[in-house]
Amino acid sequence: MAQIEVKDLTYVYSAGAGEPRCALNRINLSIEKGEFIGLVGHTGSGKSTFAKQLNALLKPTSGNVLWDGVDIWQNSRSNPEFAREVRFKVGLVFQYPEYQLFEDTVYNDIAFGPKNMGLSDSDVKEKVLAACNFVNLDLNLLQKSPFDLSGGEKRKVAIAGVLSMDPEVLVLDEPTVGLDPCSREALLEQLYQYHKEKDKTIVLISHRMEDIAKYSDRVIVLSDGNLVMFDSARHVFGCDKILNDVGLKAPQICSIMAKLKAGAIPSLNDKVLTVDDAVTELLKFV
């Protein structure tokens, strides 16, 4: 059974009032436990709207969102707490997550979610420290105001605040926007280790195809609210024409390897997605 399944999922903004806009149009897909899913599409393709559907922040205009085989919204009619439970199970990190900070200390910000889950003080502390460990946050910052931190530190605090609830699925909407290359790579590596060590499902929204290719098992491609592709990263990034048609491009290394194969190294395996894999392949010919 899929961990998350959407069936004919449609969402229309301003339905019944003003000019309606279809943000999601009859989306059908399923996500298995422990997968790392990439979600890509140009601006306005429906990525953020889809993310909010996964943790019940938005209710479908039509269609269904199922959690472990149970329809979130149908079940919520008989069990009003069910949608709230799903929001704890599916943690959502918004774009520019540091804007989510609001408490007087870093500790209280990270502890906010676990406290609302009704955990004891000792359990809350354990969750906070574990979350700090996963994002490599200096524990000396816990009693400081989050607003006195650097941009990168604020980003870590906001993500730790979601991780502290130990969600079964973590959805990240452009979590590395505004970070320098070193900070971006460090954050993604920390999130990938969290995914591997705890067998957590991750859905990563990003405009950086290189990051999606490096970490994702499968990739969702949206365009104008429609599902264009949902397949392995290798297959998706091998479909140049389809990607170009929706305003996307495969990672640059893919085109470089294709040109080398077409020119100087005909026997080259050009089906690689990352720079590291390309180096490994090229070293065979040195």
N, C-alpha and C positions, 0 to 999 in steps of 0.2 A: 504493500500500500504506500502510495506517495505521501510524503510529509505535508506538502502543500499542493493542491490541485485547483486550477481555475477552469471553469467550464462556461463557454460563451460569455465571458466577462465583458460587459459594456458599461462605460461610465460617461455620462453626458453632463457637462457643466451648464448651469443655468437652465436645466430641464424644466419646462413649464413657465419660465419667466425670462423675458429678454431673448436675445439671439443664442440658441443652444449651440454648443460646440462639443463634438464627440471626441473625447480624449482617449478612450479605449474602445475598440470595435471588435466584439466577439472573439476575445482572446481565449485560446485553449492550450494549456500546457500543464506539466506537472514537474515538481522538484523533489528529488529524493533526499533522504536524510544524509548529511555528511558531504553533500556536493558543494563545490565552489562555483557559483554561477556568475557570469559576467552579463551585464545589461547595458546595451549601447543603443544609440540613436541620436539623430540631430536634435537641436533645441526644439521643443514642442512636440516631440514624438510620443510622449506619454510615459516616459520613464519614471518620473517622480510620482505621477498619479498611480501607476502600477505598484510602486513601492508602498504607498499608503493603503492600498487595497490589501496587501499581504498581512498587515497587522491591525486591520479593522479600524483605521482612522477615517476611511471613506467607505461608504456603503454602495455596492454596485447599483447602477440604474437598472440593470437586468443581468442575469447570469448568476453564477455561484462561485464562492471561494470556500474551499474545504480545507480544514486542518485535521490531519490524521483521519480523513474520511468523513468528518463531520462538518456540515455546512455552518459556517460561522454565524450567519445572520438568521437562518431558520432556527438554529438551536438557541439563539439568544432570545427568541420570542418566549420560549418556555423557561429558559435559564438566563435572566438578564445579566448575570455576571460573566457569561461565557466570553463575550467580546472583550471584556476587561482582562480575562485570563489569557486570551490570545495575545493581547498587547504586551504582557509580561513574557510570553514565550517567543514572540517575534520582536526583537529590539530594533528600532529604527534610528539611525544616526543621520540627521539632516545635513544638507550642504551647509558649510560654515557652522559646524556644531557648537563652536564656542559661544554662539549667540544664544544657546540654550542654558548657559550658566546663570544662576540667580541667587545662590545661597551666600552666606557671609564668609564661609570658609570652604576650602577645597574638599575637606573631609565631608562636610555636610552636603555638598553638591553631589559627590559620588554616592553618599549614603542615602540620598533621597528616595531612590527607587526601592532598595531593599527594605527601608523603613515602611514604605507604603505597601509592601508585600506582607507586613505583619511579622517580620523576623525579630528575634531577640537582639539586644544590643551586642552580645558577643558574636552572634551570627552575622550581624550587619558589619561589624568590624572585620570579620574574616573575609567577607565578600569584598569590602573596600580594599583591603590589602592585596587580595588576589588580583583584583582588577588593575590596581596600580602596578603590580608585578608584570602583567601581560603587556601593558603599554609603556613599561620602563619609566614610570613616573617617580621622581625623587620623593621619598616619604617625608623629607624635611619641608615639603611644600604644603602638607596636609592642613596645617593650621593657618596658612596664609589666605588672604582674599583671592579668589580666582581672577578678579579683575586687575590684580597687580602682577600677573604672570605674563610671560612672553606669548606671542601668538601660537607657537608650537606647543608650549606647555598647556595653554587653554584647550587646544585641540585634543591633547591627551586626556585632560580631565573630563571633557565632554564625552569622549568615547568610553573612558573608564566608568562613567556614570551609567552607561547602557550595559557594559559588560558586567557590572556589579550585580545586575539582576539575573545573571547567568542564563540569558535567553537561549533557546534551542536553535533559533535562527537569528542571524545578525544581518540586517540590511543597511548598507552604507551608500548614501547618496553623495557622490563626488567628495569623499572624505579628505582627499589630498589637495583640493583646490587652494591655491595661494601659498603652498609650502615650497621651499627650495628643494632641489633635486635630492640632496642627501636626506633631508627630513621626510620627503615623500617615500623614498625607498625604505627607510628605516620603519616608518609606520606600516607600510604594506607588508614588510617581512614579519613584523610583530603580529599583525592580523592573520597572516598565513600560518604562523606557528600556533596561534590560538586555535585556528581552524583544525590543524592537524593533531595537536595534542589533546584537544577536548572533543574531537569528532563533531564539531559544530557546522551547521549549514551556513554558508555566507552567500549573500547576493551583493555584488559590487557594481555600482553604477559609476561609469567613468567615461570621459571623452578621450582618454589616453589608451589607444588600442594596444600599445606595447604592454601596459600593465594588465589589461584584460587577457591578452595572449599568454602572458607569463604565468598567471595564477589560475585561470579558469578551466574547469573541466568542460563545461558547456557554456554557450553564449546565446543570449536572447537578443535579437535585433528587432527594434520597433521603428516604424515610420508612419507618421500621421495617425497614430493610434492603432495601427495594424501590426500583427505579428508577421514579420517578413521571414525570419529564420529562427530556429532553436535547435542547435546541433553542436557537435564538438567544436572546440576552438579551431582545430586544424581544418575542419571542413568549412566552417564559416569564413575564415580568413583566406581560404582557397577560392572563394567565389568573388573574384574581383568585380565582375560586371554587376552583380546584385548589390554589392556594397557601394559601388560608384553610383548606381541608380538612386540610392537613398542618401547620398551625400557623405558616405564614409569611405575610409581607406584602410587596407590591411597595414600592419606595422611596417615601417620603412624597410626593415631588414628582409622582409619577404620579397619586395621588389628588387633589392640589391642581389639577393641570392638567385632570383629568376634571371636577372641579366647576366650574372656570371655563368649560369648553366647554359644560357643561349649563346654565350660568346666563348670565353676562355676555357671553361671547365665543363664540357658537355656531360660528363659522368657525375657531376655534383648532385647530391640530394638537396633539392631546394625546398623540401617540405619541412622547414623549420620555422619557428615562430619567435624565438628570442635570440638576442645577440650571443648569449652564452652557448646556445646550441649551434649557432652559425660558426662560432670560433672552433668548436669541437669538430664540426664537419670540415672546415677549411684546413685544419691542421693535418688531416689525412692526405692532403695533396702537397704538403710542404716537404 
